[in-house]
Amino acid sequence: MAQESAPPAGDAYEAHGLSAFGDLQLPKDFPHFPYVNPDAPVGGKIVMRVTQGSFDTFNTLNAFVLQGDAAAGMSATFDSLMAGSGDEPDAVYGLVAQSVQASADRRTYRFRLRPEARFHDGTRLTAADVAFSFDILKEKGHPSYRAILAEAERAVAEADDVVTFHLSERRGRDLHLIVASLPIFSKAYWSTRDFAASTLEPPLGSGAYKVGRFEVGRFIEFDRVDDYWARDLNVNVGQNRFRHVRYEYFRDEQVMFEAFKSGIINFHEEYTASLWANGYDFAAFREGRVKREKIETAAAPNVQGWYFNTRREKFADPRVREAIGLAFDFEWTNAKIMYGAYRRTTSFFEHTPLKAEGLPAPEELALLEPFRGKVPDEVFGEPFVPPVSDGSGNDRNMLRRAFALLTEAGLKREGDTLRLPDGKPFEIEFLDSGTRLQPHTQPFQGNLRRLGITATSRIVDPSQYQERLRKYDYDVVSVARQGSLTPGAELRVFYGSEAARTPGGLNLAGINSPAVDALIEHIIRAGTREEINVGARALDRVLRAGRYWVPMWFRPDDWYAFWDIFSRPAQSPRYSSGAPGTWWFDAEKAARIGWKG
C-alpha cells in the first residue's frame, strides 16, 4: 500500500491518522492491518498468567490511578481516539475518531468522532466524554499521566462529535499521539463516583471486551462484546477473536507452570531460561499437544536492571554504585542459570539505533558541551560498558577493582565488615514482590558479602511492595521497562528530576540531573528521527556515566509455549510478536488433541 504523508510543518492538514513525523504507511481506505487474518473465527478462551503490574494479586479495577493494585487486562475495556499499528512504532489510525485536523503550528488537533461510537450500556460516546477523560487524568490520574500530559493545555468539546486539544508551545513531539491514545471514560458514569479511589465495580467502558467473572487474588476474566460498535473497523479487523480472555494470578512460579502443564493455563509467555531449557519434558509436550515458538521482532527489548535509590546517602557516590555493579558476574549467571540464552544489557536503549557506541559524534558533542564540567568527563569519551568477567562467578580482578573504588569513596574494611564513611556497616536490601530473580540475585549478594557488604533480599506482598515503591522506601529494586524506538515524554517519567521528587513516580533511581533533563527535552522536541537518535545517544552516555543501575540482560525474541489449540497469521507485525492479539482459537486443532478446556 502506498505511503501517505501529511503536509510539512507550517501547513494545516486533515488525515485519517497521526504519526510522529507526518508519514503514514496505510492509506485512508485500508481494509485491515497487513499482519492480521481478516477471516479469523471468533470463539474459545485464552487463559494466561499475569506478566505486567502486580503479578500475584489485584484489589482494584481502576488501572489509571495511584490507589491500589490494578487488575490485568483492563485496557481492553476502553477505546481511544486512535489505535496503534504493530508495523509502525510511532503512528496511530482512527478508532473513535474518524479523522483529525492539525493546525499549521501543530498546537491544535481537532478530532471528528464517529457517530456510532457507544459505551457498553448503549449510550453514545461523545466529545464531552473525551474532554472529561483528559481532564480527570490530568487532575486525579496516576502521576505518570499527569507528567506526560503536563504540556497539553486543554480539551474542548465543540460539539457532540468534535473535540479539540490545545497543546502548549513547549509541547513534545509525540504529545498529539499520546492524547489520541488516551482511554476514554464515561462522564455520566464517573459523575457519581470518585475516580481517584480503588474500586471492584467494573467501570463502564466501550472497548472490545468487558469485565466478566473475577475473584480477587485468583483470576479476572473478560468477555468479548458481541455487539461491539467498532468490531468491523479496519483497525480491529482480525483482532479480538477470543470469546473470553482470562488472567490467572499465582504467588508461586512453579505452581503457575504446573497449571500450564495441566492445561489450566493454555497460553504462556516464558521468561525463565531454566524452564525453557529443562521444564518441557512432560507428556503433553512430548505428544505434541503443547507447542513452543520463538518469535523475533524489530521492537526495542525491555530495559531491565537493579536500580539504586540514590536518594539514600549510602548510594550518593557513583564510585560506590559502580563497585556494587562489579560484584555481579553476568557471564557466570548467563551460563549457569540462564543457559546462555541472554545477552548483557549495557545501554538504556539497548539493541536499537539510539544506543551510544564509540566516541561521541560531533552532533552528540554539540548537545553535551554545555554540560562539560557538570557531568563526568567519561561522557565525552567511550560510553561505560560493564567489564566482561572470567565466568568463574568470583572474578577476583573485578572484586579487587570494586574494593579499590569503595576505598576511594571513603569506605573502610574492619574484619568482615565494610563501613561507610560515617562508620555504619554497609548494608543493602534488595526489595522484590516475588522470588523469580532470587537465583540470579543470591550469587550477586554473595560477591557483595566478599567485599564486606551485608546484602539481603526482602520479599514482600504486592501491596506492600507497591506502597514502598510509591514512598521510595527501598535500597535496590529491579524493574523491566518496555523499550522504545521513538522515546518521548515517558523519559521524563523514568529519568526526569521532577519525577524523582513526585511520590508514586517511576524515576526509581532518583535521578536528579540538569543535563539529563535538558537532553530529555531535546529528544521530546526533536523533529526528525535522526535528531531523536542523536539526542538519545547523548542521554545514554550521561545516564551510563551516572552508574544509576546494575544492568541485567535481554533477548531479541519472545518465547511462547501454548496448547496446540491456536492459529496465527503467517505474517507477524514488524514491531511486536502479534501474540496473542492477532491469534485465534482453532476448533479443529482443539478437537485433534482432545481439548476439553
C-alpha positions as CSV (number, residue, x, y, z in Angstrom):
1,M,0.0,0.0,0.0
2,A,1.2,3.5,-0.8
3,Q,2.7,5.6,2.0
4,E,0.8,8.8,2.7
5,S,2.4,11.9,4.1
6,A,0.9,14.9,5.8
7,P,2.0,18.4,4.7
8,P,5.2,19.7,6.3
9,A,5.1,21.8,9.4
10,G,3.6,25.2,8.5
11,D,0.6,23.8,6.7
12,A,-2.7,22.7,8.2
13,Y,-4.0,19.3,7.2
14,E,-6.7,16.7,7.8
15,A,-5.9,13.0,7.9
16,H,-7.2,9.5,9.0
17,G,-4.3,9.1,11.3
18,L,-1.3,10.7,13.0
19,S,2.4,9.9,13.3
20,A,5.4,11.4,14.9
21,F,6.9,12.7,11.6
22,G,3.8,13.1,9.4
23,D,4.1,9.9,7.4
24,L,1.6,7.0,7.4
25,Q,2.2,3.7,5.8
26,L,-1.5,2.9,5.2
27,P,-4.0,4.9,3.1
28,K,-7.3,6.2,4.3
29,D,-9.3,3.2,2.9
30,F,-7.0,0.4,4.1
31,P,-9.2,-2.7,4.8
32,H,-7.1,-4.0,7.8
33,F,-3.6,-4.2,9.1
34,P,-1.3,-6.4,6.9
35,Y,-0.5,-8.7,9.8
36,V,-4.0,-10.0,10.6
37,N,-6.2,-12.7,9.3
38,P,-9.4,-10.8,8.4
39,D,-11.3,-14.2,8.3
40,A,-10.1,-15.4,11.7
41,P,-13.1,-17.1,13.5
42,V,-14.4,-16.0,16.8
43,G,-14.6,-18.4,19.8
44,G,-12.8,-20.2,22.6
45,K,-11.0,-18.9,25.6
46,I,-7.4,-17.9,26.1
47,V,-6.0,-18.2,29.6
48,M,-2.8,-16.6,30.6
49,R,-0.6,-15.8,33.6
50,V,-0.2,-12.1,34.6
51,T,3.0,-10.6,33.2
52,Q,2.6,-6.9,34.0
53,G,2.0,-4.9,37.1
54,S,1.2,-6.8,40.3
55,F,1.8,-10.5,39.4
56,D,0.0,-12.3,42.2
57,T,-3.0,-10.2,43.2
58,F,-5.2,-7.2,42.5
59,N,-7.6,-5.1,44.5
60,T,-9.0,-2.6,42.1
61,L,-10.5,-2.4,38.6
62,N,-9.4,1.2,38.1
63,A,-6.0,0.9,36.4
64,F,-5.4,4.6,35.8
65,V,-4.8,5.9,39.3
66,L,-2.2,5.5,42.0
67,Q,-4.5,3.9,44.6
68,G,-4.5,0.1,44.7
69,D,-3.1,-2.8,42.6
70,A,-4.9,-2.8,39.3
71,A,-6.2,-6.0,37.6
72,A,-4.5,-7.1,34.5
73,G,-6.2,-6.5,31.1
74,M,-8.4,-3.6,31.9
75,S,-7.1,-1.5,28.9
76,A,-9.1,-3.9,26.6
77,T,-12.4,-2.5,28.0
78,F,-11.7,1.1,26.9
79,D,-11.4,2.6,23.4
80,S,-9.3,5.6,22.5
81,L,-9.5,8.2,19.7
82,M,-6.9,6.3,17.6
83,A,-5.2,2.9,17.7
84,G,-1.6,1.9,17.1
85,S,-0.2,-0.3,14.3
86,G,2.3,-3.1,15.0
87,D,4.1,-2.2,11.8
88,E,4.8,1.4,12.7
89,P,6.4,2.4,16.0
90,D,5.1,6.0,16.0
91,A,1.7,6.1,14.2
92,V,-2.0,5.7,15.1
93,Y,-5.1,5.3,13.0
94,G,-8.7,6.4,13.6
95,L,-10.8,4.4,16.1
96,V,-13.3,6.5,17.9
97,A,-12.1,9.4,15.7
98,Q,-12.7,9.1,12.0
99,S,-10.4,12.0,11.2
100,V,-8.2,14.7,12.7
101,Q,-7.3,18.2,11.6
102,A,-4.0,19.6,12.7
103,S,-3.3,23.3,12.7
104,A,-0.3,24.8,10.9
105,D,1.6,25.3,14.2
106,R,0.8,21.7,15.3
107,R,-0.6,23.1,18.6
108,T,-4.3,22.3,17.9
109,Y,-5.7,18.9,16.9
110,R,-9.4,18.7,16.1
111,F,-10.8,15.2,16.1
112,R,-14.1,14.3,14.5
113,L,-15.8,11.4,16.3
114,R,-17.7,8.6,14.7
115,P,-21.4,9.0,15.5
116,E,-21.8,5.2,16.0
117,A,-19.3,5.1,18.9
118,R,-21.0,3.6,22.0
119,F,-20.3,2.7,25.6
120,H,-21.2,-0.8,26.7
121,D,-24.6,0.4,28.2
122,G,-25.6,1.7,24.7
123,T,-25.1,5.4,25.5
124,R,-23.3,7.4,22.9
125,L,-19.6,8.2,23.3
126,T,-19.3,11.9,22.7
127,A,-16.7,14.7,22.7
128,A,-17.7,15.6,26.2
129,D,-16.6,12.1,27.4
130,V,-13.2,12.6,25.6
131,A,-12.7,16.0,27.2
132,F,-13.7,14.7,30.6
133,S,-11.3,11.8,30.3
134,F,-8.4,14.1,29.6
135,D,-9.3,16.5,32.5
136,I,-9.7,13.7,35.0
137,L,-6.4,12.0,34.1
138,K,-4.6,15.3,34.5
139,E,-6.3,16.0,37.8
140,K,-6.6,12.6,39.5
141,G,-4.8,10.1,37.3
142,H,-1.6,8.3,38.1
143,P,1.4,10.7,38.5
144,S,2.8,9.3,35.2
145,Y,-0.3,10.6,33.3
146,R,0.0,14.0,35.0
147,A,3.6,14.2,34.0
148,I,3.1,13.1,30.4
149,L,0.1,15.4,29.9
150,A,1.7,18.5,31.5
151,E,2.1,20.3,28.2
152,A,-1.4,19.5,26.9
153,E,-3.3,22.6,27.9
154,R,-6.9,21.7,27.5
155,A,-9.5,19.6,25.6
156,V,-12.7,21.3,24.4
157,A,-15.9,19.6,23.3
158,E,-17.0,21.8,20.4
159,A,-20.0,19.5,19.5
160,D,-21.1,16.0,20.3
161,D,-18.8,14.7,17.5
162,V,-15.9,17.3,17.7
163,V,-13.2,17.6,20.4
164,T,-10.2,19.8,20.1
165,F,-7.0,19.5,22.0
166,H,-4.8,22.6,22.6
167,L,-1.1,21.9,23.2
168,S,1.4,24.3,24.7
169,E,4.1,26.0,22.7
170,R,6.6,23.7,24.6
171,R,4.8,20.6,23.6
172,G,6.7,17.4,23.0
173,R,7.0,15.8,19.5
174,D,4.7,12.9,20.4
175,L,2.1,14.6,22.6
176,H,-0.5,14.5,19.8
177,L,-0.1,10.7,19.7
178,I,-0.4,10.5,23.4
179,V,-3.7,12.4,23.6
180,A,-5.0,10.3,20.7
181,S,-4.3,7.1,22.6
182,L,-5.8,8.0,26.0
183,P,-8.5,5.8,27.4
184,I,-12.0,7.3,27.1
185,F,-14.3,7.2,30.2
186,S,-18.0,7.9,30.5
187,K,-18.5,11.3,32.0
188,A,-22.0,10.3,33.2
189,Y,-20.8,7.2,34.9
190,W,-18.0,8.9,36.8
191,S,-20.1,11.9,37.8
192,T,-21.4,9.8,40.8
193,R,-18.1,8.1,41.7
194,D,-14.6,9.0,42.9
195,F,-12.2,8.5,40.1
196,A,-9.2,8.5,42.4
197,A,-10.4,5.7,44.6
198,S,-9.9,2.0,44.2
199,T,-13.0,0.0,43.2
200,L,-14.1,-3.5,42.4
201,E,-17.1,-2.2,40.4
202,P,-16.2,-2.7,36.7
203,P,-16.0,0.8,35.2
204,L,-18.2,1.4,32.2
205,G,-16.1,1.1,29.0
206,S,-16.5,1.0,25.3
207,G,-13.8,-1.5,24.1
208,A,-13.8,-4.9,22.5
209,Y,-14.1,-6.6,25.9
210,K,-15.9,-6.0,29.2
211,V,-15.2,-7.4,32.7
212,G,-16.7,-10.8,33.3
213,R,-16.2,-13.0,36.3
214,F,-13.3,-12.3,38.7
215,E,-12.1,-13.3,42.1
216,V,-9.6,-11.0,43.9
217,G,-6.2,-12.6,44.1
218,R,-7.1,-15.5,41.8
219,F,-8.3,-14.5,38.3
220,I,-10.1,-12.0,36.2
221,E,-12.0,-12.8,33.0
222,F,-13.0,-10.6,30.1
223,D,-16.0,-11.3,27.8
224,R,-16.0,-10.3,24.2
225,V,-18.6,-7.7,23.4
226,D,-20.5,-9.3,20.5
227,D,-22.2,-6.0,19.6
228,Y,-19.1,-4.0,20.0
229,W,-19.6,-0.9,17.9
230,A,-16.1,-0.9,16.3
231,R,-15.7,-4.6,15.6
232,D,-15.7,-4.1,11.8
233,L,-13.4,-1.1,11.7
234,N,-10.2,-1.6,9.8
235,V,-8.1,-1.1,13.0
236,N,-10.0,-4.0,14.6
237,V,-10.5,-6.5,11.8
238,G,-8.8,-9.8,12.5
239,Q,-8.2,-9.0,16.2
240,N,-10.0,-9.6,19.5
241,R,-11.1,-13.0,18.3
242,F,-11.3,-14.9,21.6
243,R,-14.7,-15.2,23.2
244,H,-13.1,-15.0,26.6
245,V,-9.8,-13.7,27.9
246,R,-8.7,-14.8,31.3
247,Y,-5.7,-13.9,33.5
248,E,-4.7,-16.2,36.3
249,Y,-2.8,-15.0,39.4
250,F,-0.2,-17.1,41.1
251,R,2.0,-16.5,44.1
252,D,4.5,-19.2,43.1
253,E,6.2,-19.6,39.8
254,Q,6.3,-23.4,40.0
255,V,2.6,-23.6,40.8
256,M,2.0,-21.4,37.8
257,F,4.0,-23.7,35.5
258,E,2.2,-26.8,36.8
259,A,-1.1,-25.0,36.0
260,F,0.2,-24.6,32.4
261,K,1.3,-28.2,32.2
262,S,-2.2,-29.4,33.3
263,G,-4.0,-27.1,30.9
264,I,-5.4,-24.6,33.4
265,I,-3.3,-22.0,31.6
266,N,-3.3,-22.6,27.8
267,F,-1.0,-19.7,26.6
268,H,2.3,-18.9,28.4
269,E,5.0,-16.4,27.6
270,E,8.2,-17.8,29.0
271,Y,10.7,-15.6,30.9
272,T,12.7,-18.2,32.7
273,A,15.6,-19.7,30.7
274,S,15.9,-22.7,33.1
275,L,12.2,-23.7,32.4
276,W,12.6,-23.2,28.7
277,A,15.7,-25.4,28.7
278,N,14.6,-28.1,31.1
279,G,10.9,-27.7,32.0
280,Y,9.2,-29.1,28.9
281,D,9.8,-32.8,29.4
282,F,6.2,-33.6,30.2
283,A,3.7,-35.8,28.4
284,A,1.6,-33.2,26.6
285,F,4.8,-31.6,25.1
286,R,6.3,-34.9,24.1
287,E,3.0,-35.9,22.4
288,G,2.8,-32.6,20.5
289,R,-0.2,-31.3,22.4
290,V,1.9,-28.4,23.7
291,K,4.0,-26.3,21.3
292,R,6.8,-23.8,21.7
293,E,7.8,-20.9,19.4
294,K,10.5,-18.2,19.4
295,I,9.3,-15.1,17.6
296,E,11.8,-12.4,16.7
297,T,10.7,-8.8,16.3
298,A,12.3,-5.4,15.4
299,A,11.0,-3.9,18.6
300,A,13.3,-2.5,21.2
301,P,13.8,-5.0,24.0
302,N,12.9,-4.5,27.6
303,V,15.3,-2.4,29.6
304,Q,15.9,-4.3,32.8
305,G,18.2,-3.8,35.8
306,W,18.7,-3.3,39.5
307,Y,18.2,0.4,40.3
308,F,19.9,2.1,43.2
309,N,17.8,4.5,45.3
310,T,20.3,7.5,45.1
311,R,18.0,9.4,47.5
312,R,19.8,7.4,50.2
313,E,23.2,8.7,51.2
314,K,25.0,5.4,51.0
315,F,24.3,5.4,47.2
316,A,25.2,9.0,46.6
317,D,28.7,8.3,45.3
318,P,28.8,6.9,41.8
319,R,32.1,5.0,42.7
320,V,30.1,3.0,45.2
321,R,27.4,2.2,42.7
322,E,30.0,1.1,40.1
323,A,31.7,-1.1,42.7
324,I,28.4,-2.8,43.5
325,G,27.9,-3.5,39.8
326,L,31.3,-5.1,39.5
327,A,30.1,-7.8,42.0
328,F,27.5,-9.0,39.5
329,D,29.0,-11.7,37.3
330,F,26.8,-11.8,34.2
331,E,28.8,-14.3,32.3
332,W,28.6,-16.9,35.1
333,T,24.9,-16.1,35.7
334,N,24.1,-16.4,32.0
335,A,26.0,-19.7,31.6
336,K,24.9,-21.4,34.8
337,I,21.4,-20.1,35.4
338,M,20.1,-18.9,32.1
339,Y,21.7,-21.5,29.8
340,G,23.4,-18.9,27.7
341,A,20.1,-17.6,26.3
342,Y,20.7,-13.9,27.1
343,R,22.9,-11.0,26.1
344,R,24.2,-8.4,28.6
345,T,22.3,-5.1,28.7
346,T,24.8,-2.2,28.6
347,S,22.6,0.7,27.4
348,F,19.4,2.4,28.4
349,F,18.5,2.0,24.7
350,E,19.8,-1.5,24.2
351,H,19.7,-3.2,20.7
352,T,18.5,0.0,19.0
353,P,20.0,2.8,16.9
354,L,19.6,5.0,20.0
355,K,22.4,3.2,21.9
356,A,25.6,5.2,22.4
357,E,28.7,3.5,21.0
358,G,32.3,4.6,20.5
359,L,33.3,8.3,20.8
360,P,30.6,10.9,20.6
361,A,29.8,12.1,17.1
362,P,30.0,15.9,16.5
363,E,26.2,16.2,16.7
364,E,26.3,14.5,20.1
365,L,29.1,16.7,21.4
366,A,27.1,19.8,20.4
367,L,24.4,18.7,22.9
368,L,26.9,17.6,25.6
369,E,29.3,20.6,25.6
370,P,27.1,22.9,27.6
371,F,27.4,20.4,30.5
372,R,31.2,19.9,30.4
373,G,32.4,20.1,34.0
374,K,28.9,19.3,35.3
375,V,28.9,15.7,34.1
376,P,31.7,13.1,34.4
377,D,34.5,13.5,31.8
378,E,33.7,10.0,30.7
379,V,30.6,11.4,28.9
380,F,32.9,12.8,26.3
381,G,34.7,9.6,25.6
382,E,33.8,5.9,25.2
383,P,30.5,5.1,27.0
384,F,30.7,2.9,30.1
385,V,30.4,-0.8,29.4
386,P,30.4,-3.3,32.3
387,P,33.5,-5.4,32.1
388,V,33.4,-9.0,31.0
389,S,34.2,-11.4,33.8
390,D,36.2,-14.6,33.7
391,G,32.9,-16.5,34.2
392,S,34.0,-18.1,37.5
393,G,31.3,-16.4,39.5
394,N,34.0,-14.9,41.7
395,D,36.2,-12.9,39.4
396,R,39.0,-11.6,41.7
397,N,40.1,-8.9,39.4
398,M,36.6,-7.4,39.3
399,L,36.3,-7.7,43.1
400,R,39.7,-6.1,43.6
401,R,38.6,-3.2,41.3
402,A,35.4,-2.9,43.3
403,F,37.2,-2.8,46.6
404,A,39.5,-0.1,45.3
405,L,36.5,2.1,44.2
406,L,34.9,1.6,47.6
407,T,38.2,2.7,49.3
408,E,38.4,5.7,47.1
409,A,34.9,6.7,48.2
410,G,36.0,6.6,51.8
411,L,34.7,3.2,52.9
412,K,36.8,1.1,55.2
413,R,37.0,-2.6,55.9
414,E,37.1,-3.8,59.5
415,G,37.4,-7.5,59.7
416,D,34.5,-8.9,57.7
417,T,32.6,-5.6,57.7
418,L,32.7,-2.8,55.3
419,R,31.9,0.5,56.9
420,L,30.5,3.7,55.3
421,P,32.4,7.0,55.9
422,D,30.1,7.7,58.9
423,G,31.2,4.4,60.4
424,K,27.9,2.5,59.9
425,P,28.1,-1.0,58.4
426,F,27.3,-1.0,54.7
427,E,24.0,-2.9,54.3
428,I,22.0,-3.3,51.2
429,E,18.4,-4.7,50.9
430,F,17.1,-5.9,47.5
431,L,13.4,-5.4,47.5
432,D,11.0,-7.6,45.4
433,S,7.5,-8.9,45.4
434,G,8.4,-12.4,44.2
435,T,11.2,-14.9,44.1
436,R,11.8,-15.3,40.4
437,L,15.1,-13.3,40.4
438,Q,16.4,-14.9,43.6
439,P,18.7,-17.5,41.7
440,H,20.3,-14.5,39.9
441,T,20.4,-12.2,42.9
442,Q,21.9,-14.5,45.5
443,P,25.2,-15.1,43.8
444,F,25.4,-11.3,43.3
445,Q,24.8,-10.9,47.0
446,G,27.4,-13.5,47.8
447,N,30.1,-11.4,46.0
448,L,28.9,-8.3,47.8
449,R,29.4,-10.1,51.1
450,R,33.0,-10.9,50.0
451,L,33.5,-7.2,49.9
452,G,32.2,-6.8,53.4
453,I,28.7,-5.6,52.4
454,T,25.7,-7.1,54.2
455,A,23.4,-7.8,51.2
456,T,20.0,-9.3,51.8
457,S,16.7,-9.8,50.0
458,R,13.3,-8.8,51.3
459,I,10.3,-10.4,49.6
460,V,7.0,-8.6,50.5
461,D,3.4,-9.0,49.3
462,P,2.5,-6.9,46.2
463,S,0.5,-4.3,48.1
464,Q,3.4,-3.6,50.4
465,Y,5.8,-3.6,47.5
466,Q,3.8,-1.0,45.6
467,E,3.5,1.1,48.7
468,R,7.2,1.0,49.3
469,L,7.9,2.0,45.7
470,R,5.4,4.9,46.0
471,K,7.3,6.2,49.0
472,Y,10.8,5.4,47.6
473,D,11.3,3.2,50.6
474,Y,14.0,0.8,49.3
475,D,17.7,0.4,48.7
476,V,17.7,-1.5,45.4
477,V,14.8,-2.6,43.3
478,S,14.6,-4.4,39.9
479,V,12.4,-3.4,37.1
480,A,11.9,-4.2,33.4
481,R,10.7,-1.3,31.3
482,Q,9.4,-1.6,27.8
483,G,11.9,-0.2,25.3
484,S,11.1,2.2,22.6
485,L,12.5,3.2,19.2
486,T,10.9,6.6,19.4
487,P,11.2,7.7,23.0
488,G,9.4,10.8,24.1
489,A,7.6,12.2,27.2
490,E,7.9,8.9,29.1
491,L,11.6,9.8,29.5
492,R,10.5,12.5,31.9
493,V,8.6,9.9,33.9
494,F,11.5,7.4,34.1
495,Y,14.5,9.7,34.4
496,G,13.4,13.3,34.9
497,S,14.2,15.3,38.1
498,E,10.5,16.3,38.7
499,A,9.5,12.6,38.7
500,A,12.3,11.9,41.2
501,R,10.5,14.3,43.6
502,T,7.0,13.1,43.0
503,P,5.5,10.4,45.3
504,G,4.5,7.4,43.3
505,G,6.7,8.4,40.4
506,L,8.6,6.0,38.2
507,N,12.1,7.6,38.5
508,L,13.1,4.7,40.8
509,A,16.8,5.7,40.9
510,G,16.0,9.2,41.9
511,I,18.0,10.7,39.0
512,N,18.2,14.5,39.5
513,S,20.4,15.9,36.8
514,P,20.0,19.2,34.8
515,A,21.9,17.5,31.9
516,V,19.5,14.6,31.8
517,D,16.5,16.9,32.0
518,A,17.8,19.1,29.1
519,L,18.6,16.1,26.9
520,I,15.2,14.6,27.6
521,E,13.6,17.9,26.5
522,H,15.7,17.9,23.3
523,I,14.5,14.3,22.5
524,I,10.9,15.2,23.1
525,R,11.1,18.1,20.8
526,A,13.2,16.5,18.1
527,G,11.6,17.0,14.6
528,T,13.3,14.1,12.8
529,R,14.2,10.5,13.7
530,E,17.9,11.3,13.3
531,E,17.6,14.1,15.9
532,I,16.0,11.6,18.3
533,N,18.8,9.1,17.7
534,V,21.5,11.7,18.4
535,G,19.7,13.0,21.5
536,A,19.2,9.5,22.8
537,R,22.8,8.6,22.3
538,A,23.9,11.7,24.2
539,L,21.4,10.9,27.0
540,D,22.6,7.3,27.1
541,R,26.2,8.5,27.7
542,V,25.1,10.7,30.7
543,L,22.9,8.0,32.2
544,R,25.5,5.3,31.9
545,A,28.2,7.6,33.4
546,G,25.9,8.1,36.4
547,R,26.0,4.4,37.3
548,Y,22.4,4.5,38.4
549,W,21.8,0.8,37.9
550,V,23.3,-2.6,37.5
551,P,22.1,-3.6,34.0
552,M,20.8,-7.1,33.6
553,W,20.1,-8.9,30.3
554,F,17.9,-9.0,27.2
555,R,16.7,-11.2,24.4
556,P,15.9,-10.1,20.8
557,D,13.0,-12.5,20.6
558,D,9.9,-13.6,22.6
559,W,9.3,-17.1,23.8
560,Y,5.9,-18.7,23.8
561,A,4.5,-22.0,24.9
562,F,0.9,-22.9,24.3
563,W,-1.5,-25.8,24.0
564,D,-2.0,-26.6,20.3
565,I,-5.4,-25.0,20.1
566,F,-4.5,-21.7,18.5
567,S,-3.6,-20.5,15.0
568,R,-2.0,-17.2,13.9
569,P,-1.4,-15.2,10.7
570,A,1.5,-16.2,8.5
571,Q,2.9,-12.6,8.9
572,S,3.7,-11.1,12.3
573,P,3.8,-7.3,12.9
574,R,7.2,-5.8,12.4
575,Y,7.5,-4.3,15.9
576,S,5.8,-7.0,18.0
577,S,5.1,-10.7,18.0
578,G,1.4,-10.2,17.5
579,A,0.7,-12.7,20.3
580,P,-1.9,-13.2,21.4
581,G,-3.8,-10.3,19.9
582,T,-3.8,-11.5,16.3
583,W,-4.2,-15.2,17.2
584,W,-7.4,-17.1,17.4
585,F,-8.9,-20.3,18.8
586,D,-8.7,-23.1,16.2
587,A,-11.5,-25.6,16.9
588,E,-10.1,-28.3,14.5
589,K,-6.8,-28.3,16.3
590,A,-8.6,-28.4,19.7
591,A,-10.6,-31.5,18.5
592,R,-7.4,-33.1,17.2
593,I,-5.8,-33.1,20.6
594,G,-9.0,-33.8,22.6
595,W,-9.0,-30.4,24.2
596,K,-11.7,-30.1,26.9
597,G,-10.9,-26.6,28.2
